[in-house]
Amino acid sequence: MEGTAQHQVVIITGATGSMGAVATRVKAAEGYRVIMACRNVKKAESLRQQILTEQPDADIVVMPLELSSPSSIRAFAQMLEGQKVTELFCNAGVKAHRYTLTEDGIEMDFATNYLGNRLLTNLLLPLMPIGAHIVIMVSLTTKFAHLTADWQQMRPKDFGQLSTYASSKLALMYYAIGLAKHHPELHINVADPGVVDSNMINMDRWYDRLADIFFRPFIKTPEQGVYPALQALKTDKSLCYFVGKKENPIPQRFVNNPLVEKLWKE
Ligand SMILES: NC(=O)c1ccc[n+]([C@@H]2O[C@H](COP(=O)([O-])OP(=O)(O)OC[C@H]3O[C@@H](n4cnc5c(N)ncnc54)[C@H](OP(=O)(O)O)[C@@H]3O)[C@@H](O)[C@H]2O)c1
């Protein structure tokens, strides 16, 4: 991308979350105009104020975005019409504790993690100049995820906190691969944060308190978790899987999976 960071705009979804907040601080400090795309505007505004006390020159804007709602996504994209977006960090994600449907009757993990990110990215593409970056946050759970083309037929009894989350993230990764194949003019990559100390790892079960004592102290901090994504926002490559300090091509078994094209046409 040409130009200094002052002329660059990054959209960070889920900027109120553990890793999103770190990314917002880092990109603001680098001189970017940061658009915090958040469903909880009050929480986002309070974080913005906090960052402004640390970095008075920061250029940060809060905009409402509910990723499980197509109308909210469309309204968000409409508000940006005519602006240039140089980086998009699709960071927001959810791991629902139980089977929940959105207003449109779609399972919450798939509606948010897959369809929401997909619609948002598609609507923002016309605002992204050649060489712009898109980073999609995936998960190591994609490695054992099971996904079929008929995922929309999912029934309540098919739901599992981890398995459904993993499948929705795999669908998102297939979307990212399709996007990179169809848009060679952009840098499109995925980032895997590992297991990170955030709300996301809460299972809403009796053993959470034990996990907090014995497990949380040993997992990655949000700063460590978001590092690969921040690296991916700078790369001049595409179709790479950023994890830890490594940057590898996305494995061929994903890139060449027939579901990539099937989902692309969905
Ligand atoms: N933590 C891990 O171990 C881990 C591992 C692998 C991948 N990831 C991925 O990393 C990303 C960041 O997670 P995190 O660990 O930082 O979790 P987090 O602290 O729970 O942050 C999640 C963010 O997503 C936002 N969000 C959730 N549902 C949304 C919706 N429907 N519309 C708009 N925003 C929504 C949340 O908003 P609110 O603040 O309003 O709740 C929050 O800002 C996620 O994509 C997650 O799947 C995390």
The ligand as a Gaussian input file, in Angstrom:
#p B3LYP/6-31G(d) Opt

LIG

0 1
 N       -9.607000     -16.651000      22.654000
 C       -9.204000     -17.700000      21.964000
 O       -8.626000     -18.661000      22.516000
 C       -9.414000     -17.755000      20.487000
 C       -8.914000     -18.865000      19.790000
 C       -9.093000     -18.941000      18.420000
 C       -9.744000     -17.922000      17.746000
 N      -10.249000     -16.857000      18.432000
 C      -10.932000     -15.808000      17.670000
 O      -10.341000     -14.556000      17.929000
 C      -11.313000     -13.518000      17.744000
 C      -11.290000     -12.585000      18.937000
 O      -11.658000     -13.313000      20.095000
 P      -11.265000     -12.930000      21.585000
 O      -10.579000     -14.091000      22.147000
 O      -10.618000     -11.580000      21.614000
 O      -12.725000     -12.919000      22.244000
 P      -13.588000     -11.775000      22.914000
 O      -12.786000     -11.035000      23.892000
 O      -14.830000     -12.472000      23.353000
 O      -13.910000     -10.808000      21.680000
 C      -14.877000     -11.110000      20.713000
 C      -15.317000      -9.826000      20.048000
 O      -16.289000     -10.136000      19.042000
 C      -17.428000      -9.302000      19.269000
 N      -18.643000      -9.941000      18.784000
 C      -19.149000     -11.147000      19.144000
 N      -20.293000     -11.365000      18.506000
 C      -20.523000     -10.275000      17.724000
 C      -21.556000      -9.902000      16.840000
 N      -22.615000     -10.683000      16.633000
 N      -21.464000      -8.720000      16.210000
 C      -20.421000      -7.906000      16.415000
 N      -19.405000      -8.193000      17.236000
 C      -19.464000      -9.364000      17.897000
 C      -17.475000      -9.109000      20.776000
 O      -18.301000      -7.997000      21.088000
 P      -18.752000      -7.684000      22.616000
 O      -17.568000      -6.987000      23.272000
 O      -19.914000      -6.795000      22.434000
 O      -19.071000      -9.007000      23.254000
 C      -16.001000      -8.868000      21.042000
 O      -15.661000      -7.537000      20.726000
 C      -12.644000     -14.241000      17.523000
 O      -12.922000     -14.314000      16.141000
 C      -12.388000     -15.634000      18.055000
 O      -13.216000     -16.598000      17.438000
 C      -10.090000     -16.752000      19.797000

